[in-house]
């Protein structure tokens, strides 16, 4: 990845973690505190792919209790 800013560019590399060996320990280690993230992809109303910062963990987050209208494509007209 090339990062440019301030009139000059530099190369940097991110070490992204795709697999968490002990997910329960990972969640418990954050002590229910907010975690900064970049949403990479929204699959539907309740599933998102997020890049957790600053450690670059790429996780899939499944939310419960979310109610959204079903997506049937761009031709669907709601009343």
Rosetta constraint file for C-alpha pairs under 8 A:
AtomPair CA 1 CA 11 HARMONIC 5.90 0.50
AtomPair CA 1 CA 12 HARMONIC 5.76 0.50
AtomPair CA 1 CA 13 HARMONIC 6.13 0.50
AtomPair CA 2 CA 9 HARMONIC 6.69 0.50
AtomPair CA 2 CA 10 HARMONIC 5.82 0.50
AtomPair CA 2 CA 11 HARMONIC 4.53 0.50
AtomPair CA 2 CA 12 HARMONIC 6.33 0.50
AtomPair CA 3 CA 9 HARMONIC 5.55 0.50
AtomPair CA 3 CA 10 HARMONIC 5.40 0.50
AtomPair CA 3 CA 11 HARMONIC 5.98 0.50
AtomPair CA 3 CA 12 HARMONIC 6.95 0.50
AtomPair CA 4 CA 8 HARMONIC 5.79 0.50
AtomPair CA 4 CA 9 HARMONIC 4.09 0.50
AtomPair CA 4 CA 10 HARMONIC 6.40 0.50
AtomPair CA 5 CA 9 HARMONIC 6.34 0.50
AtomPair CA 14 CA 56 HARMONIC 7.45 0.50
AtomPair CA 15 CA 56 HARMONIC 6.80 0.50
AtomPair CA 16 CA 55 HARMONIC 7.71 0.50
AtomPair CA 16 CA 56 HARMONIC 4.91 0.50
AtomPair CA 16 CA 57 HARMONIC 5.82 0.50
AtomPair CA 16 CA 58 HARMONIC 6.78 0.50
AtomPair CA 17 CA 56 HARMONIC 6.23 0.50
AtomPair CA 17 CA 57 HARMONIC 4.77 0.50
AtomPair CA 17 CA 58 HARMONIC 6.14 0.50
AtomPair CA 18 CA 57 HARMONIC 6.30 0.50
AtomPair CA 18 CA 58 HARMONIC 5.38 0.50
AtomPair CA 18 CA 59 HARMONIC 7.15 0.50
AtomPair CA 19 CA 58 HARMONIC 7.96 0.50
AtomPair CA 20 CA 26 HARMONIC 7.60 0.50
AtomPair CA 22 CA 26 HARMONIC 6.34 0.50
AtomPair CA 23 CA 27 HARMONIC 6.23 0.50
AtomPair CA 24 CA 28 HARMONIC 6.12 0.50
AtomPair CA 25 CA 29 HARMONIC 5.92 0.50
AtomPair CA 26 CA 30 HARMONIC 6.99 0.50
AtomPair CA 27 CA 31 HARMONIC 7.37 0.50
AtomPair CA 27 CA 32 HARMONIC 7.75 0.50
AtomPair CA 28 CA 32 HARMONIC 7.31 0.50
AtomPair CA 30 CA 35 HARMONIC 7.96 0.50
AtomPair CA 35 CA 52 HARMONIC 6.87 0.50
AtomPair CA 35 CA 53 HARMONIC 7.12 0.50
AtomPair CA 36 CA 52 HARMONIC 6.06 0.50
AtomPair CA 36 CA 53 HARMONIC 5.35 0.50
AtomPair CA 36 CA 54 HARMONIC 7.53 0.50
AtomPair CA 37 CA 50 HARMONIC 6.06 0.50
AtomPair CA 37 CA 51 HARMONIC 5.33 0.50
AtomPair CA 37 CA 52 HARMONIC 4.32 0.50
AtomPair CA 37 CA 53 HARMONIC 5.30 0.50
AtomPair CA 38 CA 50 HARMONIC 5.55 0.50
AtomPair CA 38 CA 51 HARMONIC 5.09 0.50
AtomPair CA 38 CA 52 HARMONIC 6.59 0.50
AtomPair CA 38 CA 53 HARMONIC 7.57 0.50
AtomPair CA 39 CA 48 HARMONIC 6.87 0.50
AtomPair CA 39 CA 49 HARMONIC 5.97 0.50
AtomPair CA 39 CA 50 HARMONIC 4.41 0.50
AtomPair CA 39 CA 51 HARMONIC 6.37 0.50
AtomPair CA 40 CA 48 HARMONIC 7.53 0.50
AtomPair CA 40 CA 49 HARMONIC 5.41 0.50
AtomPair CA 40 CA 50 HARMONIC 5.37 0.50
AtomPair CA 40 CA 51 HARMONIC 6.69 0.50
AtomPair CA 41 CA 48 HARMONIC 5.68 0.50
AtomPair CA 41 CA 49 HARMONIC 5.01 0.50
AtomPair CA 41 CA 50 HARMONIC 7.15 0.50
AtomPair CA 42 CA 47 HARMONIC 6.28 0.50
AtomPair CA 42 CA 48 HARMONIC 4.47 0.50
AtomPair CA 42 CA 49 HARMONIC 6.42 0.50
AtomPair CA 43 CA 47 HARMONIC 5.51 0.50
AtomPair CA 43 CA 48 HARMONIC 5.78 0.50
AtomPair CA 43 CA 49 HARMONIC 7.76 0.50
AtomPair CA 44 CA 48 HARMONIC 7.28 0.50
AtomPair CA 45 CA 66 HARMONIC 6.91 0.50
AtomPair CA 45 CA 67 HARMONIC 7.43 0.50
AtomPair CA 45 CA 68 HARMONIC 5.93 0.50
AtomPair CA 46 CA 62 HARMONIC 5.72 0.50
AtomPair CA 46 CA 63 HARMONIC 4.91 0.50
AtomPair CA 46 CA 64 HARMONIC 6.77 0.50
AtomPair CA 46 CA 66 HARMONIC 6.04 0.50
AtomPair CA 47 CA 60 HARMONIC 6.99 0.50
AtomPair CA 47 CA 61 HARMONIC 5.66 0.50
AtomPair CA 47 CA 62 HARMONIC 4.56 0.50
AtomPair CA 47 CA 63 HARMONIC 6.27 0.50
AtomPair CA 48 CA 60 HARMONIC 5.79 0.50
AtomPair CA 48 CA 61 HARMONIC 5.31 0.50
AtomPair CA 48 CA 62 HARMONIC 6.71 0.50
AtomPair CA 49 CA 58 HARMONIC 7.12 0.50
AtomPair CA 49 CA 59 HARMONIC 5.77 0.50
AtomPair CA 49 CA 60 HARMONIC 4.46 0.50
AtomPair CA 49 CA 61 HARMONIC 6.17 0.50
AtomPair CA 50 CA 58 HARMONIC 5.76 0.50
AtomPair CA 50 CA 59 HARMONIC 5.43 0.50
AtomPair CA 50 CA 60 HARMONIC 6.26 0.50
AtomPair CA 50 CA 61 HARMONIC 7.11 0.50
AtomPair CA 51 CA 56 HARMONIC 5.80 0.50
AtomPair CA 51 CA 57 HARMONIC 5.58 0.50
AtomPair CA 51 CA 58 HARMONIC 4.48 0.50
AtomPair CA 51 CA 59 HARMONIC 6.44 0.50
AtomPair CA 52 CA 56 HARMONIC 5.25 0.50
AtomPair CA 52 CA 57 HARMONIC 5.04 0.50
AtomPair CA 52 CA 58 HARMONIC 6.29 0.50
AtomPair CA 52 CA 59 HARMONIC 7.46 0.50
AtomPair CA 53 CA 57 HARMONIC 7.20 0.50
AtomPair CA 72 CA 76 HARMONIC 6.13 0.50
